Each structure stands twice: as structure tokens, then as C-alpha cells.
Amino acid sequence: MAAIFGRIGACWDGCMTEGKKSAEENAEPQVPQAVVSRLSLYLRELQHLVRDGHETTSSTQLGRLLGFTDAQVRKDLAYFGQFGYPGIGYRCAELIAAIKKILGTNQSWNLAIVGMGNLGRALIGYRGFHQQGFEIVAGFDTDPAKIGTHTDGVEVFHLDDASRVIQEKNIRMAIVAVPSPVAQRVADALVAAGIEGILNFAPVTLALPKHIHTVGVDLAIELEQLSFNVVSKFPKE
């Protein structure tokens, strides 16, 4: 699930409510997506360090923990400002607060999830979302048997009620956990209901307006990448 948080953070980076960017800011070079993804990794390691009692860290330590060079860590953070102190390095608590602000997770955000199958119910029950500032507050489905039920305290609504529920609960981001044949229709309904960011677990690429932020999580692709690394570890005979 840690990798998912990185993608959620990257998705939400474009959906923050702290004000629209000015024309001058929009003219600045865009931060590479890979950098945004690494911010979430830095955040996770910093949180681990604080839990272990560390007050400060360095680019060398962060890089070593994550398999990056210290130069890469400094370059990534430099996109967003100057955070280090001479002779001290980074103050963990300050850097955590700064990264959360950059990712837009310095406050809690309400989420919706569509698809109350095994995956949808498992995601609702995952406590890590709440720990990182995300709260699933509404579920959607089209199965009459599921409408009006609750999963871990989250009420399930019919997808036809998405516009009303999303507005009432101040939801701007949604998770799609439905079979691929219906994923596009579900995503279109969410966009029409006012959703601005979609985390898509369906193994299909969604065609959505440019202003909608999407992140795809295809678990089969992740396993394919893992299998490649495993079979590539040893030279073939």
C-alpha cells in the first residue's frame, strides 16, 4: 500500500485547495512526476525516523535508506525550496510538514470509492489511508443488495446519487475499484459529479478531460515488473 500513497499524493498535488496557481507560477517548469513520487518515499522514511526517535537526518541517510544518492535527494527537495541547515542536515519534523504541504496532505481529505467488491471493501478497511490524511467517507455501487449497507462504517450509495453525495461530503477525489468493462462509464459519472482526481484500480486506461488528474494502479503490471527484476538478477546461460 505504500506505493499507492505515493500515487495518491502525486494525484492530489494538482488538486490542492490552497489557491489556484498564478499565471507566473504556471509559467515555471513543471516538477517531474518521478520527483513527486519520491517525495512520498521521503515522507514515509522521515515518519519512520521520527517514530524511532530521530530529530534530524541528512540527504546521505535518506538516500541510503531508499537506495538513492545524496545528490538525488538534494536535487529533488531543491525543486520546492531550501530545507537543510548547515551542520545539522534536515530537521525531520519540519521536513515532514513541508512535504505534506507540498503534497496537499497537511489536512484531511474525503474520498469516495466505487465498487463494493472484495477490493473495494479491503481498501475501505485499510487503516493506512487515515494515517496519511485520507478518509473514505462514501462508497458507491449499482448492486441493489449493497445500497444502504455499511462497510466499516462507510455507507454505500447508488452511483446515480454521486453528484448529491459528493457535494454534501465535500469529496474531490475517488477510487475506482470496478471491473475494466465498466471503469470508463464509472469514471465519466464521477467527473460529471464533480470529482477532480481518480485513483484507478481497473486494468484499463481511462480517457478523461485534461483537467482531471488520474493515477492507475494495475497490480498485474507491478507483478510483471517484479518478475522482470527477479529473472534479470542472474545472467542467463
C-alpha positions as CSV (number, residue, x, y, z in Angstrom):
1,M,0.0,0.0,0.0
2,A,3.0,2.4,0.5
3,A,3.4,2.7,-3.3
4,I,-0.3,3.6,-3.5
5,F,0.2,6.5,-1.2
6,G,2.8,7.9,-3.4
7,R,0.5,7.8,-6.3
8,I,-2.3,9.3,-4.3
9,G,0.0,12.2,-3.2
10,A,1.1,12.8,-6.7
11,C,-2.5,12.8,-7.9
12,W,-3.6,15.2,-5.1
13,D,-0.7,17.6,-5.8
14,G,-2.7,19.1,-8.6
15,C,-6.0,19.2,-6.6
16,M,-5.0,21.3,-3.5
17,T,-7.4,23.9,-2.3
18,E,-4.7,26.4,-1.2
19,G,-5.5,28.6,-4.2
20,K,-5.1,28.4,-8.0
21,K,-1.6,29.0,-9.4
22,S,-1.0,32.4,-10.8
23,A,0.0,32.8,-14.5
24,E,3.5,33.4,-13.4
25,E,3.6,30.2,-11.4
26,N,2.1,28.3,-14.3
27,A,5.0,29.5,-16.5
28,E,7.5,27.8,-14.3
29,P,8.9,24.4,-15.4
30,Q,6.7,21.5,-14.2
31,V,8.1,19.3,-11.5
32,P,8.8,15.8,-13.0
33,Q,6.3,13.2,-11.8
34,A,9.2,10.9,-10.7
35,V,10.2,13.7,-8.2
36,V,6.7,14.0,-6.8
37,S,6.6,10.2,-6.4
38,R,9.9,10.2,-4.5
39,L,8.6,12.9,-2.1
40,S,6.1,10.3,-0.7
41,L,9.0,7.9,-0.2
42,Y,11.0,10.6,1.7
43,L,7.9,11.4,3.8
44,R,7.4,7.7,4.7
45,E,11.1,7.3,5.8
46,L,11.0,10.6,7.7
47,Q,8.0,9.4,9.6
48,H,9.8,6.1,10.4
49,L,12.8,8.1,11.6
50,V,10.7,10.2,13.9
51,R,9.0,7.1,15.3
52,D,12.5,5.7,16.0
53,G,13.4,8.9,18.0
54,H,15.4,10.8,15.4
55,E,15.1,14.5,15.3
56,T,17.4,15.2,12.3
57,T,18.6,13.4,9.2
58,S,20.7,14.0,6.2
59,S,20.5,13.6,2.4
60,T,23.1,10.8,2.8
61,Q,20.9,8.9,5.3
62,L,17.7,9.4,3.4
63,G,19.4,8.3,0.2
64,R,20.9,5.2,1.8
65,L,17.5,4.1,3.3
66,L,15.8,4.4,-0.1
67,G,18.6,3.4,-2.5
68,F,19.2,6.9,-3.9
69,T,22.3,9.1,-4.0
70,D,22.5,12.0,-1.6
71,A,22.7,14.3,-4.7
72,Q,19.4,12.9,-5.9
73,V,17.7,13.7,-2.6
74,R,19.1,17.2,-2.5
75,K,18.1,17.8,-6.2
76,D,14.5,16.5,-5.6
77,L,14.0,18.7,-2.5
78,A,15.5,21.7,-4.2
79,Y,12.5,21.9,-6.6
80,F,10.5,23.1,-3.7
81,G,12.8,25.2,-1.6
82,Q,15.7,25.1,0.8
83,F,15.1,22.8,3.8
84,G,18.5,21.9,5.2
85,Y,20.6,23.5,7.9
86,P,24.5,23.8,7.8
87,G,26.0,21.3,10.2
88,I,22.6,19.8,11.1
89,G,21.0,18.5,7.9
90,Y,17.2,18.3,7.8
91,R,15.0,18.6,10.9
92,C,12.7,15.7,10.4
93,A,9.5,17.3,11.8
94,E,10.0,20.4,9.7
95,L,10.7,18.4,6.5
96,I,7.6,16.2,7.2
97,A,5.4,19.3,7.5
98,A,6.9,20.8,4.3
99,I,6.4,17.7,2.2
100,K,2.9,17.3,3.5
101,K,2.1,20.8,2.5
102,I,3.6,20.2,-1.0
103,L,1.6,17.1,-1.5
104,G,-1.5,18.7,-0.1
105,T,-1.8,16.2,2.8
106,N,-1.3,18.7,5.6
107,Q,-5.0,18.4,6.1
108,S,-7.5,15.6,5.8
109,W,-9.3,14.9,2.5
110,N,-12.5,13.0,2.0
111,L,-12.5,10.2,-0.6
112,A,-15.2,8.2,-2.4
113,I,-14.8,4.6,-3.6
114,V,-16.8,3.0,-6.4
115,G,-17.1,-0.8,-6.4
116,M,-18.0,-2.7,-3.2
117,G,-16.4,-6.0,-4.3
118,N,-13.6,-7.7,-2.4
119,L,-11.0,-5.0,-3.4
120,G,-13.3,-2.1,-2.5
121,R,-14.1,-3.5,0.9
122,A,-10.5,-4.2,1.5
123,L,-9.5,-0.6,0.7
124,I,-12.1,0.8,3.0
125,G,-10.7,-1.4,5.8
126,Y,-7.1,-0.3,5.2
127,R,-6.2,1.9,8.1
128,G,-3.1,3.4,6.4
129,F,-5.3,5.9,4.4
130,H,-6.4,7.6,7.6
131,Q,-2.9,7.8,8.9
132,Q,-1.8,9.7,5.9
133,G,-4.7,12.1,5.9
134,F,-7.2,10.4,3.6
135,E,-10.7,9.3,4.8
136,I,-13.1,7.2,2.7
137,V,-16.5,8.7,3.6
138,A,-18.7,7.2,0.9
139,G,-19.0,4.1,-1.1
140,F,-20.9,3.6,-4.4
141,D,-22.2,0.6,-6.3
142,T,-25.1,-0.3,-8.6
143,D,-26.0,-3.6,-6.9
144,P,-29.4,-3.1,-5.2
145,A,-28.3,-5.6,-2.5
146,K,-25.4,-3.3,-1.4
147,I,-27.2,0.1,-1.5
148,G,-27.8,1.3,2.0
149,T,-25.4,-1.1,3.7
150,H,-22.3,-0.1,5.6
151,T,-18.7,-1.4,5.3
152,D,-16.5,-0.4,8.3
153,G,-18.9,2.5,9.0
154,V,-18.9,3.7,5.4
155,E,-22.4,3.9,3.8
156,V,-22.9,2.6,0.3
157,F,-24.9,4.7,-2.1
158,H,-26.1,4.1,-5.6
159,L,-23.8,5.6,-8.2
160,D,-26.8,7.6,-9.5
161,D,-26.6,9.6,-6.3
162,A,-22.9,10.5,-6.8
163,S,-23.5,14.2,-7.5
164,R,-25.5,14.8,-4.4
165,V,-23.3,12.8,-2.0
166,I,-20.0,14.1,-3.4
167,Q,-21.2,17.7,-2.9
168,E,-22.6,17.0,0.6
169,K,-19.5,15.3,1.8
170,N,-17.0,17.7,0.1
171,I,-15.3,14.9,-1.9
172,R,-12.9,15.8,-4.7
173,M,-11.1,12.5,-5.2
174,A,-12.3,9.0,-5.8
175,I,-11.1,5.4,-6.1
176,V,-12.3,3.3,-8.9
177,A,-12.4,-0.4,-8.0
178,V,-14.6,-1.9,-10.6
179,P,-14.1,-4.4,-13.5
180,S,-12.5,-2.9,-16.5
181,P,-15.5,-3.1,-18.8
182,V,-17.4,-0.6,-16.7
183,A,-14.5,1.6,-15.5
184,Q,-14.8,4.2,-18.2
185,R,-18.5,4.7,-17.5
186,V,-17.9,4.9,-13.8
187,A,-15.1,7.5,-14.3
188,D,-17.3,9.6,-16.6
189,A,-20.0,9.6,-13.9
190,L,-17.6,10.7,-11.3
191,V,-16.3,13.5,-13.4
192,A,-19.8,14.7,-14.1
193,A,-20.4,14.6,-10.3
194,G,-17.5,16.9,-9.7
195,I,-14.6,14.6,-8.9
196,E,-11.2,16.1,-9.8
197,G,-8.8,13.2,-9.1
198,I,-9.3,9.5,-9.7
199,L,-7.2,6.6,-8.4
200,N,-8.0,3.8,-10.9
201,F,-7.5,0.1,-9.9
202,A,-9.2,-1.2,-13.1
203,P,-6.7,-2.6,-15.5
204,V,-7.6,-0.1,-18.3
205,T,-6.5,3.3,-19.3
206,L,-9.2,5.9,-18.8
207,A,-10.0,8.7,-21.4
208,L,-10.8,11.7,-19.3
209,P,-10.6,15.5,-19.7
210,K,-7.2,17.1,-19.3
211,H,-8.1,18.9,-16.1
212,I,-8.9,15.6,-14.4
213,H,-5.9,14.0,-12.5
214,T,-5.7,10.2,-12.8
215,V,-3.4,7.6,-11.4
216,G,-3.6,4.0,-12.4
217,V,-2.7,1.1,-10.2
218,D,-2.5,-2.2,-12.1
219,L,-1.4,-4.8,-9.7
220,A,-0.6,-7.3,-12.5
221,I,1.8,-4.7,-14.1
222,E,3.5,-4.3,-10.7
223,L,4.0,-8.1,-10.5
224,E,5.3,-8.2,-14.1
225,Q,7.9,-5.5,-13.1
226,L,8.8,-7.6,-10.1
227,S,9.1,-10.8,-12.1
228,F,11.4,-9.0,-14.6
229,N,13.7,-7.9,-11.8
230,V,13.8,-11.5,-10.4
231,V,14.6,-13.2,-13.7
232,S,17.1,-10.5,-14.6
233,K,19.0,-10.9,-11.4
234,F,21.1,-13.8,-12.7
235,P,22.7,-14.0,-16.1
236,K,21.0,-16.4,-18.5
237,E,23.0,-19.4,-19.6
